[in-house]
Amino acid sequence: MMKKKPNIVLLMCDQFRGDCLSIAGHPDVQTPYLDSIGSDGTVFDHAYSATPSCIPARAAIFTGRSQIGHGRVGYEDGIDWNYTHYLAEEFSKASYQTECIGKMHVHPPRLTCGFGHVRLHDGYLHNLRQDSIPHWMHQEVCDDYLFDLKNAEGLQADVNASGLECNSWITHPWTYDEKIHPTNWVSDESLRFLDTRDRTKPFFMMSSFLRPHPPLDPPQTYYDLYKDRDLRSPAKGDWDDPSKTVEHHFETNSIYGKDDDRIQHDVMAGYYACITHVDHQIGRILFKLQEQGILEDTIILFVSDHGEMLFDHSLWRKVFPYQGSVHIPFLMRIGKNILPKQKKLIHEVVELRDIMPTLLDLCDLPIPDTVDGNSLVPLLTEEKDSLRDYIHGEHSFHSGLSNHYIVTRQYKYIWYSQTGIEQFFDLEKDPQETHNAITDPEYECIIQSLRKTLIKELSNRPEGYSDGKQLIVGKTPVNMIKYRP
């Protein structure tokens, strides 16, 4: 008789910093249910997003590929997804019932990427709100949550009713009933799937929450948890340039944030409130797995696509190579009927591309040869201590900010391709990246080695960043490079 296949629950957030968990030692944010996943399972405390914005990060999850493999080295909407193997597709082919609930951020917007069924809510995407796009692509048509919101609140209901912007630091509590918040909707739909699933099959369910990505609109009760508390101040370093924040002071979605302590406090309160709200809704999913008696037959993985600078170093949003942006949460609880014992804390450098091979390996399913990531199973079972020495990350961007980084367990080397600026941080001694040690003599050999690693990584790139011997400054960055479908 064939061994029963494990169920998979992939819990995902958008723009959730890797340090914003109580179990990770954050002094302010409260995440009891996520902490329980880490406590009962494994915490990967050196997890990264190699290309830290929504679309390329999701490409890594859905394909198991590095940014070189999936071709998305920056953020650009409206580019078709055309890959040979998708994560959900591999489970669908193995007779799993597959369901995605919440954010996908793929193109075209109803592309299933191998899921048998999708309940979609992509948040407020400018690209899908334009009058110039085909009618069927418009969010008012293709987004399931927006349809349900109008059914609940009437045709004039607006997901943007609080007057917030989807990349801004403006904060305002949710204007409608808490029960119809997008965060609750993802949990409601997840519970509905668990109740109505085909009990003769294993399942793969991806519950993809939009928050804490702006708009920062937590229900009032969650905002009240943080609004009057003293909160940890944003990180500052000897390399910061606060003049940019002053220059862009009145831009609500500026990548340089806001130089007002009171506003910064309110924004952090809103961000943490969104996280705790998501945490409590994830708790509902955990309860359901317990009630159905399948918790120990299920693999639960919690990750985020990227982080949020949250005013660290006078910066806001993502795409930067610093820890607030690239370091992500990565928690995995494997049911005892699947793996009786798993390592509790893993310091190995891991990345979103590792999700696909890890889940397939745990379910004894073949891993496509297009996959660049590593199965983390040997780390979980303590068969191996290490699978890689480093991760190469990058992001194309404007204003001379296109960047590359090499990160190991202890060190990070950063190179800005258009300006040639270099930075180096000893993350073990300086986890908040307060001191740029690029000219410190004690690190000269390490910096030289990491620079050589980046030269090698970029040697065959079409942009011309490297000739195999040196890094070449001033080449024009692009958001997409040629990839193998």
Secondary structure, 3 states (H helix, E strand, C coil): CCCCCCEEEEEEEECCCCCCCHHHCCCCCCCHHHHHHHHHCEEECCEECCCCCHHHHHHHHHHCCCHHHHCECCCCCCCCCCCCCCHHHHHHHCCCEEEEEECCCCCCCCCCCCCCEEEECCCCCHHHCCCCCCHHHCHHHHCHHHHHHHHHHCCCCCCCCCCCCCCCCCECCCCCCHHHCHHHHHHHHHHHHHHHCCCCCCEEEEEEEEEECCCECCCHHHHHHHCCCCCCCCCCCCCCCCHHHHHCCCCCCCCCCCCCHHHHHHHHHHHHHHHHHHHHHHHHHHHHHHHCCCHHHEEEEEEECCCCCCCHHHCCCCCCCCHHHHECCEEEEECCCCCCCCCCEECCCEEHHHHHHHHHHHCCCCCCCCCCCCCCHHHHCCCCCCCCCCEEEEECCCCCCCEEEEECCCEEEEEECCCCCEEEEECCCCCCCCCCCCCCHHHHHHHHHHHHHHHHHCCCCCCCCECCCCECCCCCCCCECCCCC
